[in-house]
Amino acid sequence: MEFRFHPKLNRLLCLFILILSSLHTQATTFRYCTDINYAVKVSGVEITPDRAVRARPVTFKISAATGEPLYGGKWVITVAYFGFVVHAEIHDFCEEVSCPVAIGSFVVAHTHNFPAFAPPGTYTVEMTLKNEKNEPLTCITFKFKIVFGSFVSDI
């Protein structure tokens, strides 16, 4: 006797798997911009959802640690597509986290809506944290993908 799922159950199961896979968070591989010893050490980057959908929010969460208190500064963020900078923004660090940041671990999260006309593909982000003297405390780069939206993302 052979066991088979009903065709409607197969479709429902596939839809469920697609929904779950589109909503999960995945750790992203990152690298430092240069080989210098930064004051702020990044331990992880998470992007939610792991494949950004045009005109939908995407959250970048950076886990890091500092050996000295942070009283202020700015995040300088650039986004490149095929090597060309297509977006740049600067954020006050203390608007992203509660300052001062004590010695130890902290997390910075930033949510962004990419425009509906953003072409699908792989983008490269460079995030630099600078102190009040405009000196880099850390600088990382990582890649993420923007995909076309689908009916699954509308559910």
VOLUM-697986 format. One record per atom (N, C-alpha, C): residue in one letter; atom name; z, x, y. Coordinates in steps of 0.001 Angstrom, whole numbers. Atoms other than C-alpha are relative to their C-alpha. Layout:
<sites>
<site A; CA; <Z; X; Y>>
...
</sites>
This chain:
<sites>
<site M; N; <0; 835; -1169>>
<site M; CA; <0; 0; 0>>
<site M; C; <0; 887; 1242>>
<site E; N; <151; -798; -1213>>
<site E; CA; <-1072; 1455; 3322>>
<site E; C; <617; -735; 1182>>
<site F; N; <-638; 571; -1173>>
<site F; CA; <940; 897; 6501>>
<site F; C; <-866; 290; 1222>>
<site R; N; <762; -171; -1235>>
<site R; CA; <-984; 312; 9755>>
<site R; C; <630; -846; 1092>>
<site F; N; <-464; 758; -1154>>
<site F; CA; <84; -735; 13230>>
<site F; C; <-1037; -1044; 368>>
<site H; N; <887; 1027; -537>>
<site H; CA; <-1374; -3889; 14671>>
<site H; C; <-719; 596; 1215>>
<site P; N; <736; -601; -1132>>
<site P; CA; <-4134; -2996; 17225>>
<site P; C; <666; -223; 1360>>
<site K; N; <-669; 248; -1285>>
<site K; CA; <-2229; -4640; 20110>>
<site K; C; <1247; 875; 139>>
<site L; N; <-1170; -863; -36>>
<site L; CA; <879; -2673; 19188>>
<site L; C; <-419; 1445; 295>>
<site N; N; <527; -1342; -297>>
<site N; CA; <-1199; 535; 19223>>
<site N; C; <-266; 162; 1486>>
<site R; N; <307; -69; -1432>>
<site R; CA; <-2419; -212; 22745>>
<site R; C; <1272; 15; 839>>
<site L; N; <-1259; 49; -724>>
<site L; CA; <1076; -1069; 23931>>
<site L; C; <739; 1331; -104>>
<site L; N; <-638; -1293; 207>>
<site L; CA; <2464; 2142; 22449>>
<site L; C; <-690; 1089; 835>>
<site C; N; <752; -982; -802>>
<site C; CA; <-294; 4213; 24114>>
<site C; C; <305; -171; 1487>>
<site L; N; <-309; 263; -1403>>
<site L; CA; <362; 2541; 27478>>
<site L; C; <1405; 488; 331>>
<site F; N; <-1372; -443; -193>>
<site F; CA; <4096; 3219; 27128>>
<site F; C; <77; 1527; 101>>
<site I; N; <15; -1467; -16>>
<site I; CA; <3456; 6900; 26373>>
<site I; C; <-627; 517; 1293>>
<site L; N; <629; -414; -1261>>
<site L; CA; <1114; 7204; 29376>>
<site L; C; <941; -180; 1183>>
<site I; N; <-932; 250; -1102>>
<site I; CA; <3690; 5646; 31684>>
<site I; C; <1104; 1042; 5>>
<site L; N; <-1063; -998; 69>>
<site L; CA; <6441; 7951; 30468>>
<site L; C; <-489; 1379; 406>>
<site S; N; <509; -1334; -324>>
<site S; CA; <4259; 11031; 30747>>
<site S; C; <-335; 135; 1477>>
<site S; N; <335; -87; -1421>>
<site S; CA; <3249; 10156; 34314>>
<site S; C; <1236; 29; 883>>
<site L; N; <-1203; 79; -815>>
<site L; CA; <6849; 9731; 35485>>
<site L; C; <956; 1176; -172>>
<site H; N; <-998; -1031; 276>>
<site H; CA; <8604; 12761; 34050>>
<site H; C; <-109; 1186; 955>>
<site T; N; <-72; -1201; -818>>
<site T; CA; <9654; 15895; 35876>>
<site T; C; <-180; 1210; -896>>
<site Q; N; <218; -1209; 780>>
<site Q; CA; <8564; 19293; 34707>>
<site Q; C; <295; 1203; 881>>
<site A; N; <-242; -1245; -736>>
<site A; CA; <9782; 22716; 35741>>
<site A; C; <-1340; 677; 240>>
<site T; N; <1249; -627; -400>>
<site T; CA; <7037; 24576; 37565>>
<site T; C; <188; 1509; 57>>
<site T; N; <-25; -1452; -76>>
<site T; CA; <6268; 28254; 37231>>
<site T; C; <-224; 423; 1448>>
<site F; N; <156; -506; -1361>>
<site F; CA; <6709; 30101; 40518>>
<site F; C; <72; 1528; -47>>
<site R; N; <-159; -1450; -134>>
<site R; CA; <6540; 33693; 41703>>
<site R; C; <377; 285; 1446>>
<site Y; N; <-333; -424; -1359>>
<site Y; CA; <7901; 35535; 44704>>
<site Y; C; <-1260; 526; 680>>
<site C; N; <1176; -428; -766>>
<site C; CA; <5401; 36333; 47468>>
<site C; C; <-175; 1514; -33>>
<site T; N; <25; -1464; 51>>
<site T; CA; <6305; 40038; 47435>>
<site T; C; <1131; 477; -903>>
<site D; N; <-1008; -575; 887>>
<site D; CA; <8457; 42372; 45365>>
<site D; C; <1220; 524; 748>>
<site I; N; <-1201; -446; -705>>
<site I; CA; <11229; 42735; 47938>>
<site I; C; <1216; -758; -525>>
<site N; N; <-1240; 609; 452>>
<site N; CA; <14857; 41885; 47258>>
<site N; C; <440; -1043; 1035>>
<site Y; N; <-331; 1068; -940>>
<site Y; CA; <15244; 38508; 49022>>
<site Y; C; <1482; -339; -56>>
<site A; N; <-1405; 411; -65>>
<site A; CA; <18697; 37332; 50166>>
<site A; C; <238; -1303; -756>>
<site V; N; <-102; 1268; 731>>
<site V; CA; <18033; 33884; 48645>>
<site V; C; <-846; 126; -1263>>
<site K; N; <669; -91; 1308>>
<site K; CA; <17161; 33887; 44944>>
<site K; C; <-329; -1398; -499>>
<site V; N; <440; 1297; 526>>
<site V; CA; <15125; 30937; 43665>>
<site V; C; <109; 39; -1518>>
<site S; N; <-147; 65; 1460>>
<site S; CA; <15958; 29857; 40127>>
<site S; C; <-922; -1036; -631>>
<site G; N; <888; 997; 584>>
<site G; CA; <13607; 26902; 39710>>
<site G; C; <-693; -854; 1027>>
<site V; N; <773; 936; -813>>
<site V; CA; <10996; 24578; 41138>>
<site V; C; <-347; -1172; -904>>
<site E; N; <371; 1212; 730>>
<site E; CA; <10578; 20978; 39977>>
<site E; C; <-851; -870; 909>>
<site I; N; <884; 896; -745>>
<site I; CA; <7803; 18644; 41052>>
<site I; C; <29; -1349; -712>>
<site T; N; <-60; 1343; 559>>
<site T; CA; <8159; 14889; 40555>>
<site T; C; <-932; -907; 778>>
<site P; N; <432; -205; 1377>>
<site P; CA; <5835; 13547; 39343>>
<site P; C; <-703; 1348; -122>>
<site D; N; <557; -1344; 168>>
<site D; CA; <4454; 16745; 37835>>
<site D; C; <-1492; 64; 326>>
<site R; N; <1380; 78; -498>>
<site R; CA; <918; 15609; 38694>>
<site R; C; <9; -1000; 1145>>
<site A; N; <-49; 854; -1186>>
<site A; CA; <831; 14263; 42230>>
<site A; C; <-1206; -930; 32>>
<site V; N; <1068; 982; -164>>
<site V; CA; <-1218; 11140; 42910>>
<site V; C; <-227; -170; 1495>>
<site R; N; <339; 138; -1416>>
<site R; CA; <-3048; 10847; 46216>>
<site R; C; <661; -1240; 591>>
<site A; N; <-620; 1076; -765>>
<site A; CA; <-1287; 8666; 48811>>
<site A; C; <1290; -521; -633>>
<site R; N; <-1286; 348; 624>>
<site R; CA; <1886; 8557; 46676>>
<site R; C; <989; 1121; 280>>
<site P; N; <-981; -1061; -261>>
<site P; CA; <5152; 10410; 47289>>
<site P; C; <125; 978; -1157>>
<site V; N; <-281; -1057; 976>>
<site V; CA; <5731; 13703; 45500>>
<site V; C; <1189; 787; 553>>
<site T; N; <-1207; -708; -421>>
<site T; CA; <9074; 15512; 45594>>
<site T; C; <13; 1400; -592>>
<site F; N; <-138; -1395; 395>>
<site F; CA; <9465; 19278; 45475>>
<site F; C; <1487; 331; 93>>
<site K; N; <-1416; -334; 30>>
<site K; CA; <12969; 20369; 44430>>
<site K; C; <145; 1476; -344>>
<site I; N; <-172; -1439; 153>>
<site I; CA; <13896; 24036; 44855>>
<site I; C; <1476; 286; -258>>
<site S; N; <-1365; -428; 316>>
<site S; CA; <17021; 25390; 43155>>
<site S; C; <107; 1482; 344>>
<site A; N; <-138; -1387; -458>>
<site A; CA; <18326; 28612; 44691>>
<site A; C; <1468; 367; 125>>
<site A; N; <-1358; -506; -233>>
<site A; CA; <21387; 30745; 45343>>
<site A; C; <-44; 1023; 1120>>
<site T; N; <-104; -955; -1099>>
<site T; CA; <22546; 32779; 48300>>
<site T; C; <1295; 804; -134>>
<site G; N; <-1168; -867; 26>>
<site G; CA; <24945; 35709; 48531>>
<site G; C; <714; 56; 1333>>
<site E; N; <-611; 56; -1328>>
<site E; CA; <25711; 34994; 52174>>
<site E; C; <-161; -1414; 545>>
<site P; N; <134; 1355; -545>>
<site P; CA; <26335; 31756; 54097>>
<site P; C; <-1280; -125; 840>>
<site L; N; <1210; 268; -791>>
<site L; CA; <23236; 30188; 55676>>
<site L; C; <363; -1008; 1086>>
<site Y; N; <-384; 842; -1135>>
<site Y; CA; <23798; 28742; 59149>>
<site Y; C; <-1177; -725; 634>>
<site G; N; <1179; 635; -584>>
<site G; CA; <20254; 27732; 59971>>
<site G; C; <-1247; 732; -435>>
<site G; N; <1279; -615; 328>>
<site G; CA; <16631; 28643; 59774>>
<site G; C; <-1076; -1057; -126>>
<site K; N; <1117; 936; 143>>
<site K; CA; <13346; 27046; 58899>>
<site K; C; <-756; 267; -1292>>
<site W; N; <927; -91; 1134>>
<site W; CA; <11084; 26330; 55929>>
<site W; C; <-1402; 0; 570>>
<site V; N; <1407; -41; -379>>
<site V; CA; <7480; 27343; 56516>>
<site V; C; <-787; -271; -1277>>
<site I; N; <707; 437; 1208>>
<site I; CA; <5230; 25542; 54034>>
<site I; C; <-1492; -32; 282>>
<site T; N; <1453; 82; -96>>
<site T; CA; <1504; 26103; 53565>>
<site T; C; <-546; -457; -1345>>
<site V; N; <668; 505; 1196>>
<site V; CA; <-772; 24357; 51095>>
<site V; C; <-1456; 438; 66>>
<site A; N; <1383; -492; 38>>
<site A; CA; <-4076; 25932; 50055>>
<site A; C; <-755; -673; -1142>>
<site Y; N; <908; 590; 982>>
<site Y; CA; <-7027; 24462; 48157>>
<site Y; C; <-1206; 933; -85>>
<site F; N; <1057; -998; 198>>
<site F; CA; <-9539; 26949; 46710>>
<site F; C; <133; 1153; 990>>
<site G; N; <-256; -1142; -860>>
<site G; CA; <-7897; 29651; 48844>>
<site G; C; <15; -299; 1492>>
<site F; N; <10; 379; -1410>>
<site F; CA; <-8236; 27760; 52149>>
<site F; C; <1241; -823; 319>>
<site V; N; <-1178; 760; -412>>
<site V; CA; <-5104; 26555; 53943>>
<site V; C; <-468; -1354; 526>>
<site V; N; <398; 1359; -386>>
<site V; CA; <-5483; 22781; 54220>>
<site V; C; <1144; -773; 644>>
<site H; N; <-1149; 674; -592>>
<site H; CA; <-1977; 21895; 55364>>
<site H; C; <1090; 1032; 256>>
<site A; N; <-1135; -870; -320>>
<site A; CA; <933; 23649; 57064>>
<site A; C; <1034; -833; 740>>
<site E; N; <-1069; 695; -703>>
<site E; CA; <4294; 22399; 58236>>
<site E; C; <1224; 898; 59>>
<site I; N; <-1251; -743; -182>>
<site I; CA; <7616; 23761; 59470>>
<site I; C; <1117; -1027; 84>>
<site H; N; <-1155; 898; 3>>
<site H; CA; <10963; 22084; 58784>>
<site H; C; <1255; 777; 339>>
<site D; N; <-1315; -570; -265>>
<site D; CA; <14390; 22807; 60176>>
<site D; C; <771; -17; -1315>>
<site F; N; <-704; -122; 1279>>
<site F; CA; <16345; 24077; 57175>>
<site F; C; <1201; -937; -73>>
<site C; N; <-1206; 824; -12>>
<site C; CA; <19476; 22171; 58218>>
<site C; C; <-297; -1500; -29>>
<site E; N; <379; 1404; 202>>
<site E; CA; <17544; 18878; 58156>>
<site E; C; <-281; -275; -1468>>
<site E; N; <287; 132; 1435>>
<site E; CA; <16738; 19526; 54477>>
<site E; C; <1270; 109; -842>>
<site V; N; <-1291; -174; 681>>
<site V; CA; <20282; 20563; 53434>>
<site V; C; <1107; -107; 1043>>
<site S; N; <-1142; 53; -900>>
<site S; CA; <23762; 20300; 54919>>
<site S; C; <444; 1422; 329>>
<site C; N; <-385; -1345; -432>>
<site C; CA; <24485; 23439; 56952>>
<site C; C; <1419; 2; 529>>
<site P; N; <445; -1240; 630>>
<site P; CA; <26172; 25779; 56735>>
<site P; C; <-3; -124; -1524>>
<site V; N; <55; -64; 1454>>
<site V; CA; <25230; 26483; 53134>>
<site V; C; <931; 1129; -421>>
<site A; N; <-984; -992; 449>>
<site A; CA; <28102; 28252; 51400>>
<site A; C; <-630; 965; -1001>>
<site I; N; <441; -962; 1013>>
<site I; CA; <27711; 31293; 49164>>
<site I; C; <-37; -707; -1348>>
<site G; N; <149; 625; 1313>>
<site G; CA; <26437; 30164; 45777>>
<site G; C; <-1301; -771; -117>>
<site S; N; <1221; 762; 301>>
<site S; CA; <23890; 27712; 44424>>
<site S; C; <-162; -1195; 932>>
<site F; N; <328; 1185; -782>>
<site F; CA; <22157; 24992; 46405>>
<site F; C; <-1380; -499; -414>>
<site V; N; <1290; 616; 324>>
<site V; CA; <19178; 22646; 46050>>
<site V; C; <-596; -564; 1280>>
<site V; N; <748; 568; -1123>>
<site V; CA; <16552; 21758; 48651>>
<site V; C; <-1074; -901; -595>>
<site A; N; <1029; 934; 470>>
<site A; CA; <14381; 18683; 48064>>
<site A; C; <-800; -490; 1200>>
<site H; N; <894; 458; -1064>>
<site H; CA; <11386; 17694; 50149>>
<site H; C; <-1024; -947; -613>>
<site T; N; <974; 987; 481>>
<site T; CA; <9249; 14571; 49630>>
<site T; C; <-1145; -86; 989>>
<site H; N; <1202; 14; -837>>
<site H; CA; <5692; 14409; 50912>>
<site H; C; <-1015; -981; -587>>
<site N; N; <1128; 834; 413>>
<site N; CA; <2848; 11883; 50780>>
<site N; C; <-1272; 730; 364>>
<site F; N; <1281; -620; -284>>
<site F; CA; <-502; 13581; 50432>>
<site F; C; <-1001; -1099; 343>>
<site P; N; <906; 1061; -450>>
<site P; CA; <-3336; 11680; 52130>>
<site P; C; <-907; -514; -1122>>
<site A; N; <864; 646; 995>>
<site A; CA; <-5566; 9282; 50189>>
<site A; C; <-1317; 751; -164>>
<site F; N; <1273; -718; 85>>
<site F; CA; <-8579; 11496; 50962>>
<site F; C; <146; 1407; -578>>
<site A; N; <-192; -1338; 590>>
<site A; CA; <-7007; 14635; 49406>>
<site A; C; <-775; 95; -1308>>
<site P; N; <779; -103; 1233>>
<site P; CA; <-9432; 15823; 46730>>
<site P; C; <878; 374; -1191>>
<site P; N; <-769; -382; 1181>>
<site P; CA; <-8084; 16053; 43199>>
<site P; C; <-255; 1463; -347>>
<site G; N; <147; -1391; 409>>
<site G; CA; <-7495; 19532; 41828>>
<site G; C; <1310; 740; 113>>
<site T; N; <-1174; -860; -37>>
<site T; CA; <-5080; 22439; 41820>>
<site T; C; <181; 584; 1401>>
<site Y; N; <-361; -505; -1322>>
<site Y; CA; <-3335; 23409; 45049>>
<site Y; C; <1048; 1101; -168>>
<site T; N; <-997; -1060; -4>>
<site T; CA; <-1227; 26484; 45850>>
<site T; C; <905; -189; 1210>>
<site V; N; <-988; 161; -1064>>
<site V; CA; <1965; 26115; 47879>>
<site V; C; <711; 1337; 206>>
<site E; N; <-853; -1138; -342>>
<site E; CA; <3732; 28944; 49687>>
<site E; C; <1121; -541; 862>>
<site M; N; <-1179; 453; -743>>
<site M; CA; <7268; 28199; 50851>>
<site M; C; <816; 1227; 390>>
<site T; N; <-783; -1119; -515>>
<site T; CA; <9078; 30706; 53050>>
<site T; C; <1199; -551; 756>>
<site L; N; <-1213; 345; -729>>
<site L; CA; <12670; 30288; 54176>>
<site L; C; <308; 1175; 923>>
<site K; N; <-282; -1039; -995>>
<site K; CA; <13362; 32198; 57403>>
<site K; C; <1326; -316; 692>>
<site N; N; <-1267; 206; -700>>
<site N; CA; <16691; 32736; 59158>>
<site N; C; <-249; -205; 1493>>
<site E; N; <105; 246; -1448>>
<site E; CA; <17438; 32218; 62859>>
<site E; C; <-726; 1121; 734>>
<site K; N; <694; -1139; -608>>
<site K; CA; <15979; 35682; 63602>>
<site K; C; <-1452; 93; -474>>
<site N; N; <1365; 79; 536>>
<site N; CA; <12701; 34679; 61880>>
<site N; C; <-260; 1029; -1107>>
<site E; N; <124; -928; 1118>>
<site E; CA; <13384; 37104; 59006>>
<site E; C; <-65; -794; -1302>>
<site P; N; <108; 765; 1257>>
<site P; CA; <12332; 35927; 55539>>
<site P; C; <1229; 186; -887>>
<site L; N; <-1111; -21; 947>>
<site L; CA; <15231; 34996; 53258>>
<site L; C; <-514; -145; -1432>>
<site T; N; <701; 96; 1278>>
<site T; CA; <12913; 34061; 50396>>
<site T; C; <-1405; -499; 270>>
<site C; N; <1377; 482; -84>>
<site C; CA; <9247; 33343; 49808>>
<site C; C; <-514; -155; -1425>>
<site I; N; <530; 260; 1340>>
<site I; CA; <7741; 31720; 46713>>
<site I; C; <-1349; -690; 102>>
<site T; N; <1255; 743; 121>>
<site T; CA; <4359; 30417; 45635>>
<site T; C; <-11; -667; -1372>>
<site F; N; <171; 717; 1254>>
<site F; CA; <3519; 27878; 42961>>
<site F; C; <-1193; -935; 126>>
<site K; N; <1159; 895; 31>>
<site K; CA; <700; 25577; 41943>>
<site K; C; <433; -1402; -396>>
<site F; N; <-188; 1371; 450>>
<site F; CA; <557; 21814; 41563>>
<site F; C; <-1356; -690; 33>>
<site K; N; <1268; 735; 91>>
<site K; CA; <-2145; 19267; 40810>>
<site K; C; <114; -1352; 669>>
<site I; N; <157; 1357; -505>>
<site I; CA; <-3281; 16171; 42644>>
<site I; C; <-1060; -659; -867>>
<site V; N; <934; 735; 862>>
<site V; CA; <-4979; 13582; 40452>>
<site V; C; <-354; -1320; 659>>
<site F; N; <345; 1345; -436>>
<site F; CA; <-6767; 10304; 41049>>
<site F; C; <1073; -947; -473>>
<site G; N; <-923; 1035; 453>>
<site G; CA; <-4482; 7271; 40887>>
<site G; C; <-655; -820; -1094>>
<site S; N; <512; 866; 1052>>
<site S; CA; <-4842; 4846; 38013>>
<site S; C; <841; -1244; -82>>
<site F; N; <-764; 1209; 160>>
<site F; CA; <-3649; 1454; 36950>>
<site F; C; <1379; 294; -575>>
<site V; N; <-1295; -357; 571>>
<site V; CA; <-849; 3186; 35055>>
<site V; C; <974; 361; 1110>>
<site S; N; <-895; -404; -1071>>
<site S; CA; <561; 4666; 38278>>
<site S; C; <379; -1183; 896>>
<site D; N; <-313; 1184; -799>>
<site D; CA; <524; 1188; 39866>>
<site D; C; <1051; -876; -662>>
<site I; N; <-945; 844; 721>>
<site I; CA; <2880; -254; 37233>>
<site I; C; <1410; 326; 404>>
</sites>
